[in-house]
């Protein structure tokens, strides 16, 4: 884990990263081309490989899933209006990439903006984030809630069934109180997805479509959920009640630097520099690494690697006293007085 950054210095960080918030149209266009074109080429090759070997198809689907992950980062940047200088350009490309990744632009933009405004705030959980309970909340919860929580955070459910639920159901309906623009955008997204799927099924057959698209989306979805999960779930993370919560501290201590090999960094659109992104969502993904490398304080934030990130799977609950994530079995090791106090809240 990285060293804690001095709070006074943290307050200056937003000013230090400001120069990296400028979108570069040339870089954005190049990134769009080198992501979307290879994706469509890989998809066609994966379909053609069905007549050769399905193992080859699966291999190509994994590459396609990586490109789809990179495409989602472009969509993600468009939602922050950071990919292009022009807001309309962000909206157009965001809607297109949203259709291809099965995410409605305006709806996801709304939920994700709330995530950024409330990340690591114990009093404002529930929108655009992963379900996290504190130790006291878990101990005092009903049996039904405990079972739901354990199922939700089970790796098979979170990284397998979870993405499937999000793709097929969660993002297909308008939420209560959604604005007109958000509702229309979701209708356009759903209709466009239905048209594309129908055309492909009529052209190549529904079996071939599912054999290619199924594993591609399952792998991409699992990667996406994993990235989101691991960059906010590490032992010495940051969570505070609203009266103690600080935006900058939440960004640099509640979001990790996921140090990935260069190839994986490319496929994931530099989102491993998550601490920089949370500090300033207006920094385009292609500027995140430069902002990190040229800002000394950002180089001392919590850092995880592929190997160390696997330990995040054991973290289940946030302990407000110890200020860290703990396992379910750690509750039994807590002092009797603390456990008794928690149980009185039930």
C-alpha positions as CSV (number, residue, x, y, z in Angstrom):
1,X,0.0,0.0,0.0
2,X,1.1,3.5,-0.7
3,X,1.9,6.1,2.0
4,X,-0.8,8.4,3.2
5,X,-0.5,11.7,1.4
6,X,-0.4,14.9,3.6
7,X,-3.8,16.4,3.7
8,X,-2.6,19.9,3.0
9,X,-0.8,18.8,-0.1
10,X,-3.9,16.9,-1.3
11,X,-5.8,20.2,-1.4
12,X,-3.4,21.4,-4.0
13,X,-3.6,18.3,-6.2
14,X,-6.7,19.4,-8.1
15,X,-4.8,22.5,-9.3
16,X,-1.7,20.5,-10.2
17,X,-3.7,18.1,-12.4
18,X,-5.7,20.9,-14.1
19,X,-3.3,21.2,-17.1
20,X,-4.1,17.6,-18.0
21,X,-7.8,18.2,-18.2
22,X,-7.6,19.4,-21.8
23,X,-8.9,17.1,-24.4
24,X,-6.9,16.5,-27.6
25,X,-9.1,15.9,-30.6
26,X,-6.3,14.2,-32.5
27,X,-5.6,11.8,-29.7
28,X,-9.4,11.1,-29.2
29,X,-9.9,10.4,-32.9
30,X,-6.9,8.1,-33.1
31,X,-8.0,6.2,-30.0
32,X,-11.5,5.8,-31.4
33,X,-10.2,4.4,-34.6
34,X,-7.6,2.1,-33.0
35,X,-10.3,0.7,-30.7
36,X,-13.5,0.4,-32.8
37,X,-11.8,-0.8,-36.1
38,X,-9.9,-3.7,-34.4
39,X,-13.0,-4.6,-32.5
40,X,-15.1,-5.1,-35.6
41,X,-12.3,-7.0,-37.3
42,X,-11.9,-9.3,-34.4
43,X,-15.6,-9.9,-34.2
44,X,-15.7,-10.9,-37.9
45,X,-12.7,-13.1,-37.5
46,X,-14.3,-14.8,-34.5
47,X,-17.4,-15.5,-36.5
48,X,-15.4,-16.9,-39.4
49,X,-13.4,-19.1,-37.0
50,X,-16.5,-21.0,-36.0
51,X,-16.0,-23.2,-39.0
52,X,-12.4,-23.9,-37.9
53,X,-12.3,-24.3,-34.1
54,X,-14.4,-22.9,-31.3
55,X,-11.3,-22.7,-29.2
56,X,-10.0,-20.2,-31.7
57,X,-13.3,-18.4,-31.5
58,X,-13.0,-18.2,-27.7
59,X,-9.4,-16.9,-28.0
60,X,-10.5,-14.1,-30.4
61,X,-13.5,-13.4,-28.1
62,X,-11.0,-12.7,-25.2
63,X,-9.2,-10.2,-27.4
64,X,-12.5,-8.7,-28.5
65,X,-13.5,-8.4,-24.8
66,X,-10.3,-6.4,-24.2
67,X,-11.2,-4.1,-27.0
68,X,-14.8,-3.8,-25.7
69,X,-13.3,-2.8,-22.3
70,X,-11.3,-0.1,-24.0
71,X,-14.4,1.0,-25.9
72,X,-16.2,1.3,-22.6
73,X,-13.5,3.6,-21.3
74,X,-14.1,5.9,-24.3
75,X,-17.8,5.8,-23.5
76,X,-16.9,6.5,-19.8
77,X,-14.8,9.6,-20.8
78,X,-17.6,10.9,-23.1
79,X,-20.0,10.7,-20.1
80,X,-17.6,13.0,-18.2
81,X,-17.4,15.3,-21.2
82,X,-13.6,14.7,-21.1
83,X,-13.0,12.9,-24.4
84,X,-13.8,15.8,-26.7
85,X,-13.9,19.5,-26.1
86,X,-17.3,19.7,-27.7
87,X,-20.1,18.4,-25.5
88,X,-22.2,17.4,-28.5
89,X,-19.4,15.3,-29.9
90,X,-19.1,13.5,-26.5
91,X,-22.8,12.9,-26.5
92,X,-22.8,11.4,-30.0
93,X,-19.8,9.2,-29.6
94,X,-21.0,8.3,-26.1
95,X,-24.4,7.2,-27.4
96,X,-22.8,5.1,-30.1
97,X,-20.3,3.4,-27.8
98,X,-23.0,3.0,-25.3
99,X,-25.1,1.1,-27.8
100,X,-22.1,-1.2,-28.6
101,X,-21.4,-1.8,-24.9
102,X,-25.1,-2.0,-23.9
103,X,-25.0,1.1,-21.7
104,X,-27.5,4.0,-22.1
105,X,-25.5,7.2,-22.2
106,X,-27.6,9.6,-20.1
107,X,-28.7,7.1,-17.5
108,X,-25.2,5.8,-16.8
109,X,-23.8,9.3,-16.9
110,X,-26.3,10.3,-14.2
111,X,-25.5,7.4,-11.9
112,X,-21.8,7.6,-12.4
113,X,-21.7,11.3,-11.6
114,X,-23.4,10.5,-8.2
115,X,-20.7,7.8,-7.7
116,X,-18.0,10.4,-8.1
117,X,-19.7,12.8,-5.8
118,X,-20.3,10.3,-3.0
119,X,-17.5,7.7,-3.4
120,X,-16.4,6.5,0.1
121,X,-19.1,8.5,1.8
122,X,-20.7,6.1,4.3
123,X,-23.9,8.2,4.5
124,X,-24.5,8.4,0.7
125,X,-24.0,4.9,-0.5
126,X,-26.3,3.1,-3.0
127,X,-26.0,4.8,-6.4
128,X,-23.4,3.8,-9.0
129,X,-21.3,1.9,-6.5
130,X,-20.7,-1.6,-5.2
131,X,-22.8,-2.6,-2.1
132,X,-20.6,-2.3,1.0
133,X,-21.7,-2.8,4.6
134,X,-19.8,-1.9,7.7
135,X,-19.2,-4.5,10.4
136,X,-21.8,-3.0,12.7
137,X,-24.4,-2.9,9.9
138,X,-23.7,-6.5,9.0
139,X,-23.9,-7.8,12.6
140,X,-27.2,-6.0,13.2
141,X,-28.7,-7.0,9.8
142,X,-31.5,-9.5,9.4
143,X,-30.6,-13.0,8.3
144,X,-32.2,-12.3,4.9
145,X,-30.0,-9.2,4.4
146,X,-26.9,-11.1,5.4
147,X,-27.7,-13.9,2.9
148,X,-28.4,-11.3,0.1
149,X,-25.1,-9.5,0.9
150,X,-23.1,-12.7,0.9
151,X,-24.6,-13.8,-2.4
152,X,-24.0,-10.3,-3.9
153,X,-20.3,-10.3,-2.9
154,X,-19.7,-14.0,-3.9
155,X,-17.2,-13.9,-6.8
156,X,-19.2,-16.1,-9.0
157,X,-22.3,-13.8,-8.7
158,X,-20.4,-10.5,-8.7
159,X,-18.1,-11.3,-11.7
160,X,-20.3,-13.8,-13.5
161,X,-24.0,-13.3,-13.0
162,X,-23.6,-9.6,-12.1
163,X,-22.5,-8.4,-15.6
164,X,-25.2,-10.5,-17.2
165,X,-27.9,-8.9,-15.0
166,X,-26.5,-5.4,-15.8
167,X,-26.4,-6.0,-19.5
168,X,-29.8,-7.6,-19.9
169,X,-31.9,-6.0,-17.3
170,X,-30.6,-3.2,-15.1
171,X,-29.8,-0.8,-17.9
172,X,-32.9,-1.5,-20.0
173,X,-35.5,0.4,-18.1
174,X,-35.9,4.1,-17.2
175,X,-35.7,4.9,-13.5
176,X,-38.4,6.8,-11.7
177,X,-38.0,10.5,-12.1
178,X,-35.7,10.2,-15.1
179,X,-35.6,13.4,-17.2
180,X,-37.0,13.4,-20.8
181,X,-33.6,13.4,-22.4
182,X,-32.5,10.5,-20.4
183,X,-35.7,8.5,-21.2
184,X,-35.4,9.2,-24.9
185,X,-31.8,8.2,-25.0
186,X,-32.5,4.9,-23.3
187,X,-35.3,4.2,-25.8
188,X,-32.9,5.0,-28.7
189,X,-30.2,2.8,-27.2
190,X,-32.6,-0.2,-26.7
191,X,-34.1,0.1,-30.2
192,X,-30.6,0.4,-31.7
193,X,-29.5,-2.7,-29.8
194,X,-32.6,-4.7,-30.9
195,X,-32.1,-3.7,-34.5
196,X,-28.4,-4.7,-34.5
197,X,-29.1,-8.0,-32.8
198,X,-32.0,-8.8,-35.2
199,X,-29.9,-8.0,-38.3
200,X,-27.0,-10.2,-37.1
201,X,-29.3,-13.1,-36.1
202,X,-31.0,-13.0,-39.5
203,X,-27.7,-12.7,-41.3
204,X,-25.5,-15.2,-39.6
205,X,-28.0,-17.1,-37.4
206,X,-28.8,-16.7,-33.7
207,X,-26.6,-19.6,-32.7
208,X,-23.5,-18.1,-34.4
209,X,-24.3,-14.7,-32.9
210,X,-24.6,-16.1,-29.4
211,X,-21.4,-18.3,-29.7
212,X,-19.4,-15.1,-30.6
213,X,-21.2,-12.4,-28.6
214,X,-21.9,-14.5,-25.5
215,X,-18.3,-15.2,-24.3
216,X,-17.2,-11.8,-25.5
217,X,-19.6,-9.9,-23.4
218,X,-19.2,-12.3,-20.4
219,X,-15.4,-11.7,-20.3
220,X,-15.7,-8.0,-20.9
221,X,-18.4,-7.6,-18.2
222,X,-16.3,-9.6,-15.7
223,X,-13.2,-7.4,-16.5
224,X,-15.3,-4.3,-16.0
225,X,-16.8,-5.3,-12.7
226,X,-13.4,-6.5,-11.5
227,X,-11.7,-3.2,-12.3
228,X,-14.4,-1.2,-10.6
229,X,-14.4,-3.6,-7.6
230,X,-10.6,-3.9,-7.0
231,X,-10.0,-0.1,-7.4
232,X,-12.2,0.7,-4.4
233,X,-11.8,-2.5,-2.4
234,X,-8.4,-2.8,-0.8
235,X,-7.4,-3.2,2.8
236,X,-6.5,0.3,3.8
237,X,-9.1,2.1,1.8
238,X,-11.0,5.3,2.8
239,X,-14.6,5.5,4.1
240,X,-16.0,8.2,6.3
241,X,-19.4,9.5,7.4
242,X,-20.6,12.7,5.6
243,X,-19.4,15.1,8.3
244,X,-15.8,13.8,8.0
245,X,-15.8,12.9,4.3
246,X,-13.4,14.8,2.1
247,X,-13.5,14.7,-1.8
248,X,-9.8,14.8,-2.3
249,X,-9.0,12.2,0.4
250,X,-11.7,9.9,-1.1
251,X,-10.0,10.2,-4.5
252,X,-6.4,9.6,-3.5
253,X,-6.9,7.2,-0.6
254,X,-10.3,5.6,-1.5
255,X,-9.3,4.9,-5.2
256,X,-6.2,2.8,-5.9
257,X,-3.4,3.0,-8.5
258,X,-3.8,-0.4,-10.3
259,X,-0.3,-0.9,-11.7
260,X,-0.9,-3.1,-14.8
261,X,1.5,-4.4,-17.5
262,X,1.5,-2.1,-20.5
263,X,-0.6,-4.4,-22.7
264,X,-3.4,-4.6,-20.1
265,X,-3.0,-0.9,-19.4
266,X,-3.7,-0.2,-23.1
267,X,-6.8,-2.5,-23.2
268,X,-8.2,-0.9,-20.0
269,X,-7.7,2.6,-21.2
270,X,-5.4,3.7,-18.4
271,X,-8.2,3.3,-15.9
272,X,-5.7,1.8,-13.5
273,X,-4.8,5.4,-12.7
274,X,-8.1,5.5,-10.9
275,X,-6.9,7.9,-8.2
276,X,-6.1,10.5,-10.8
277,X,-9.5,9.9,-12.5
278,X,-11.4,10.4,-9.2
279,X,-9.4,13.5,-8.3
280,X,-10.3,15.0,-11.7
281,X,-12.9,13.2,-13.9
282,X,-12.2,15.8,-16.6
283,X,-8.8,14.3,-17.4
284,X,-9.1,12.2,-20.6
285,X,-7.9,8.6,-20.2
286,X,-4.9,9.3,-22.4
287,X,-3.6,12.0,-20.0
288,X,-4.0,10.0,-16.8
289,X,-0.6,8.5,-16.9
290,X,1.1,11.8,-17.5
291,X,-0.8,13.4,-14.7
292,X,0.3,10.6,-12.3
293,X,4.0,10.6,-13.5
294,X,4.3,14.4,-13.2
295,X,2.6,14.9,-9.8
296,X,4.8,13.6,-7.1
297,X,2.1,13.3,-4.4
298,X,0.0,11.0,-6.7
299,X,2.9,8.6,-6.9
300,X,2.5,7.7,-3.2
301,X,-1.1,6.6,-3.2
302,X,-2.3,3.1,-2.4
303,X,-0.8,0.9,-5.2
304,X,-1.9,-2.6,-6.2
305,X,-0.6,-5.0,-8.8
306,X,-2.2,-8.0,-10.6
307,X,-0.8,-10.3,-7.8
308,X,-1.7,-8.2,-4.8
309,X,-5.1,-7.2,-6.2
310,X,-6.3,-10.9,-5.8
311,X,-6.2,-10.3,-2.0
312,X,-9.2,-8.0,-2.4
313,X,-11.4,-11.0,-2.9
314,X,-11.2,-11.8,0.8
315,X,-12.4,-8.3,1.9
316,X,-16.1,-8.2,2.7
317,X,-16.9,-5.6,5.3
318,X,-15.7,-2.1,6.3
319,X,-14.5,-1.8,9.9
320,X,-15.1,1.8,10.9
321,X,-12.9,1.5,14.0
322,X,-9.9,0.0,12.3
323,X,-10.4,1.9,9.1
324,X,-9.9,-1.1,6.9
325,X,-11.7,-3.9,5.1
326,X,-12.1,-7.2,7.0
327,X,-13.3,-10.7,6.3
328,X,-16.5,-12.3,7.7
329,X,-14.5,-14.5,10.0
330,X,-12.6,-11.5,11.4
331,X,-15.9,-10.5,13.2
332,X,-15.5,-13.5,15.5
333,X,-12.0,-12.2,16.5
334,X,-13.3,-8.8,17.6
335,X,-13.5,-7.9,21.2
336,X,-16.7,-9.3,22.9
337,X,-17.7,-5.8,24.0
338,X,-17.6,-4.5,20.5
339,X,-19.6,-7.4,19.1
340,X,-22.1,-7.0,21.9
341,X,-22.5,-3.3,21.2
342,X,-23.1,-4.0,17.5
343,X,-25.7,-6.6,18.3
344,X,-27.6,-4.2,20.5
345,X,-28.4,-2.2,17.3
346,X,-30.4,-5.1,15.9
